[in-house]
Amino acid sequence: MQVKDILKGETMDLSREDLIAKMKEGRQVDLIMKEKKSDDIGYLTWNMEQWSTVDGKRFIRTYQLDGRVLSEFTSHNIHDLGAYFFPNDAASVQLS
């Protein structure tokens, strides 16, 4: 998938596994969604996810809605990423 590196100002072709490796190197992955998403109960609605890692084992997902950073976040381990981290479904992917 095409990923825009905001810091380097270039676009590169990276896989999902490449993005996880970039997070482990200290980079943040921004997923801009095609449309607004909501949780099961309708409490949280977002259209951008920001993924990063604390120590290469624990991953943090923060949320934005229309450019506003939301206070909610979720914490995941490496095995959770298979169920929650879907960069292929995003409208665009950025590295920051």
Contacts in CASP RR format, 6 or more apart in sequence:
PFRMAT RR
TARGET T0000
AUTHOR 0000-0000-0000
METHOD contacts of the structure
MODEL  1
MQVKDILKGETMDLSREDLIAKMKEGRQVDLIMKEKKSDDIGYLTWNMEQ
WSTVDGKRFIRTYQLDGRVLSEFTSHNIHDLGAYFFPNDAASVQLS
1 13 0 8 1.000
1 14 0 8 1.000
1 15 0 8 1.000
1 16 0 8 1.000
1 87 0 8 1.000
1 88 0 8 1.000
1 93 0 8 1.000
2 11 0 8 1.000
2 12 0 8 1.000
2 13 0 8 1.000
2 92 0 8 1.000
2 93 0 8 1.000
3 11 0 8 1.000
3 12 0 8 1.000
3 13 0 8 1.000
3 14 0 8 1.000
3 19 0 8 1.000
3 87 0 8 1.000
3 93 0 8 1.000
3 94 0 8 1.000
3 95 0 8 1.000
4 10 0 8 1.000
4 11 0 8 1.000
4 92 0 8 1.000
4 93 0 8 1.000
4 94 0 8 1.000
4 95 0 8 1.000
5 11 0 8 1.000
5 12 0 8 1.000
5 94 0 8 1.000
5 95 0 8 1.000
6 94 0 8 1.000
6 95 0 8 1.000
6 96 0 8 1.000
7 95 0 8 1.000
7 96 0 8 1.000
14 22 0 8 1.000
14 93 0 8 1.000
16 85 0 8 1.000
16 87 0 8 1.000
16 88 0 8 1.000
19 29 0 8 1.000
19 87 0 8 1.000
19 93 0 8 1.000
19 95 0 8 1.000
20 78 0 8 1.000
20 81 0 8 1.000
20 85 0 8 1.000
22 29 0 8 1.000
22 95 0 8 1.000
23 29 0 8 1.000
23 51 0 8 1.000
23 52 0 8 1.000
23 53 0 8 1.000
23 56 0 8 1.000
23 59 0 8 1.000
24 53 0 8 1.000
24 56 0 8 1.000
26 52 0 8 1.000
26 53 0 8 1.000
27 52 0 8 1.000
27 95 0 8 1.000
27 96 0 8 1.000
28 50 0 8 1.000
28 51 0 8 1.000
28 52 0 8 1.000
28 95 0 8 1.000
28 96 0 8 1.000
29 50 0 8 1.000
29 51 0 8 1.000
29 52 0 8 1.000
29 87 0 8 1.000
29 93 0 8 1.000
29 94 0 8 1.000
29 95 0 8 1.000
30 48 0 8 1.000
30 49 0 8 1.000
30 50 0 8 1.000
30 51 0 8 1.000
30 93 0 8 1.000
30 94 0 8 1.000
30 95 0 8 1.000
30 96 0 8 1.000
31 48 0 8 1.000
31 49 0 8 1.000
31 50 0 8 1.000
31 51 0 8 1.000
31 86 0 8 1.000
31 87 0 8 1.000
31 90 0 8 1.000
31 93 0 8 1.000
32 47 0 8 1.000
32 48 0 8 1.000
32 90 0 8 1.000
32 91 0 8 1.000
32 92 0 8 1.000
32 93 0 8 1.000
32 94 0 8 1.000
33 46 0 8 1.000
33 47 0 8 1.000
33 48 0 8 1.000
33 49 0 8 1.000
33 89 0 8 1.000
33 90 0 8 1.000
33 91 0 8 1.000
34 89 0 8 1.000
34 90 0 8 1.000
34 91 0 8 1.000
35 47 0 8 1.000
36 45 0 8 1.000
36 46 0 8 1.000
36 47 0 8 1.000
36 65 0 8 1.000
37 45 0 8 1.000
37 46 0 8 1.000
37 47 0 8 1.000
38 44 0 8 1.000
38 45 0 8 1.000
38 46 0 8 1.000
39 45 0 8 1.000
44 63 0 8 1.000
44 70 0 8 1.000
44 72 0 8 1.000
45 65 0 8 1.000
46 63 0 8 1.000
46 64 0 8 1.000
46 65 0 8 1.000
46 70 0 8 1.000
47 64 0 8 1.000
47 65 0 8 1.000
47 66 0 8 1.000
48 63 0 8 1.000
48 64 0 8 1.000
48 65 0 8 1.000
48 67 0 8 1.000
49 61 0 8 1.000
49 62 0 8 1.000
49 63 0 8 1.000
49 64 0 8 1.000
49 90 0 8 1.000
50 61 0 8 1.000
50 62 0 8 1.000
50 63 0 8 1.000
50 64 0 8 1.000
51 59 0 8 1.000
51 60 0 8 1.000
51 61 0 8 1.000
51 85 0 8 1.000
52 59 0 8 1.000
52 60 0 8 1.000
53 59 0 8 1.000
53 60 0 8 1.000
54 60 0 8 1.000
56 78 0 8 1.000
57 77 0 8 1.000
57 78 0 8 1.000
58 75 0 8 1.000
58 76 0 8 1.000
58 77 0 8 1.000
59 75 0 8 1.000
59 76 0 8 1.000
59 77 0 8 1.000
59 78 0 8 1.000
59 80 0 8 1.000
59 81 0 8 1.000
59 85 0 8 1.000
60 73 0 8 1.000
60 74 0 8 1.000
60 75 0 8 1.000
60 76 0 8 1.000
61 73 0 8 1.000
61 74 0 8 1.000
61 75 0 8 1.000
61 76 0 8 1.000
61 84 0 8 1.000
61 85 0 8 1.000
62 69 0 8 1.000
62 70 0 8 1.000
62 72 0 8 1.000
62 73 0 8 1.000
63 69 0 8 1.000
63 70 0 8 1.000
63 72 0 8 1.000
63 73 0 8 1.000
64 70 0 8 1.000
74 84 0 8 1.000
76 84 0 8 1.000
76 85 0 8 1.000
87 93 0 8 1.000
END
